[in-house]
Amino acid sequence: MHPGLLTLVQWLSPAFPTGAFAYSHGLETAIADGRLPDAAAVQDWLAEILRHGSGWQDAVLLACGLRGGKLDDLSDLARALASSAERLGETMDQGTAFARTVAHVTGRPLPPRPLPLAVAEAATPFALPVAEVVALYLHAFASNLVTIAVRAVPLGQSQGQAVLTALHPLIAQLANRATTATPDDLASSAFAADLTAMAHETLQPRLFRT
């Protein structure tokens, strides 16, 4: 086993203190609006975010960073691509927490960056296959949103795990595509997810920060 693989799994696990549990990526608004009444609806929603929304954008940015892209330029691009104030806060807050904790554990000076670029900078020395790193990143992203749906829809634990399992082929497909993707491949058309993220800014009551 590659010595960096377990470290990367640790960094992307729910136990790593990025505060991911506090960010619903607009999912809380969609649930409050009645758009996600069951497991099938949650699965479709998450698949669209992965395929056409910020999941794909993060995958491309992460892959570009791992392949030696200029991290400062990619970080500026990631901030520009954030579709709302909460989306920007979500990626910057988690990226900052991620970099701070990795720096504390490893002793490496890591500046705050949007989350996919923070992961790229931290993981580059491992020289792991790009598709492998991207797949683990997307799995962590989807897993966090499934956990939120389990609590907020609510879904049963078994239903939540079935949703996550059903997303595995898509995650693998996107990770493989991202391996050769460039910034020219960045695109987003998950408009409903973006609008719910914007609407969350005034949602009351609410449990999550985004």
WORAMO-V947199 format. One record per residue. RES is the residue in three letters. SS is DSSP state (H for helix, E for strand, L for the rest). OMEGA is omega as a letter, one per 30 degrees, with the letter a starting at -180 (NA if undefined). Layout:
BEGIN
res={RES,RES}
ss={SS,SS}
omega={OMEGA,OMEGA}
END
This chain:
BEGIN
res={MET,HIS,PRO,GLY,LEU,LEU,THR,LEU,VAL,GLN,TRP,LEU,SER,PRO,ALA,PHE,PRO,THR,GLY,ALA,PHE,ALA,TYR,SER,HIS,GLY,LEU,GLU,THR,ALA,ILE,ALA,ASP,GLY,ARG,LEU,PRO,ASP,ALA,ALA,ALA,VAL,GLN,ASP,TRP,LEU,ALA,GLU,ILE,LEU,ARG,HIS,GLY,SER,GLY,TRP,GLN,ASP,ALA,VAL,LEU,LEU,ALA,CYS,GLY,LEU,ARG,GLY,GLY,LYS,LEU,ASP,ASP,LEU,SER,ASP,LEU,ALA,ARG,ALA,LEU,ALA,SER,SER,ALA,GLU,ARG,LEU,GLY,GLU,THR,MET,ASP,GLN,GLY,THR,ALA,PHE,ALA,ARG,THR,VAL,ALA,HIS,VAL,THR,GLY,ARG,PRO,LEU,PRO,PRO,ARG,PRO,LEU,PRO,LEU,ALA,VAL,ALA,GLU,ALA,ALA,THR,PRO,PHE,ALA,LEU,PRO,VAL,ALA,GLU,VAL,VAL,ALA,LEU,TYR,LEU,HIS,ALA,PHE,ALA,SER,ASN,LEU,VAL,THR,ILE,ALA,VAL,ARG,ALA,VAL,PRO,LEU,GLY,GLN,SER,GLN,GLY,GLN,ALA,VAL,LEU,THR,ALA,LEU,HIS,PRO,LEU,ILE,ALA,GLN,LEU,ALA,ASN,ARG,ALA,THR,THR,ALA,THR,PRO,ASP,ASP,LEU,ALA,SER,SER,ALA,PHE,ALA,ALA,ASP,LEU,THR,ALA,MET,ALA,HIS,GLU,THR,LEU,GLN,PRO,ARG,LEU,PHE,ARG,THR}
ss={L,L,H,H,H,H,H,H,H,H,H,L,L,L,L,L,L,L,L,H,H,H,L,L,L,L,H,H,H,H,H,H,L,L,L,L,L,L,H,H,H,H,H,H,H,H,H,H,H,H,H,H,L,H,H,H,H,H,H,H,H,H,H,H,H,H,L,L,L,L,H,H,H,H,H,H,H,H,H,H,H,L,L,L,H,H,H,H,H,H,H,H,H,H,H,H,H,H,H,H,H,H,H,H,H,H,L,L,L,L,L,L,L,L,H,H,H,H,H,H,H,H,H,H,H,H,L,L,L,H,H,H,H,H,H,H,H,H,H,H,H,H,H,H,H,H,H,H,H,H,H,H,L,L,L,L,H,H,H,H,H,H,H,H,H,H,H,H,H,H,H,H,H,H,H,H,H,H,L,L,L,L,H,H,H,L,L,L,L,L,H,H,H,H,H,H,H,H,H,H,H,H,L,L,L,L,L,L,L,L}
omega={l,a,a,a,a,l,l,l,l,a,a,a,l,a,a,a,l,a,a,a,a,a,a,l,a,a,a,l,a,l,l,l,l,a,a,a,a,a,a,l,l,l,l,a,a,l,l,l,l,a,a,a,a,l,l,l,l,a,a,a,l,a,l,l,l,a,l,l,a,a,l,l,l,l,l,l,l,l,a,a,l,a,l,l,a,l,l,l,a,a,a,a,a,l,l,l,l,a,a,a,l,l,l,a,a,a,l,l,a,a,l,l,l,a,a,l,l,l,l,a,a,a,a,a,l,a,l,l,a,a,a,l,a,l,l,l,a,l,l,l,a,a,l,a,l,l,l,l,l,a,a,a,f,l,l,l,a,l,l,l,l,l,a,l,a,l,a,l,l,l,l,l,a,l,l,l,a,a,a,a,l,l,l,l,l,l,l,l,l,a,a,l,l,a,l,l,l,a,a,a,a,a,l,f,l,a,a,a,l,NA}
END
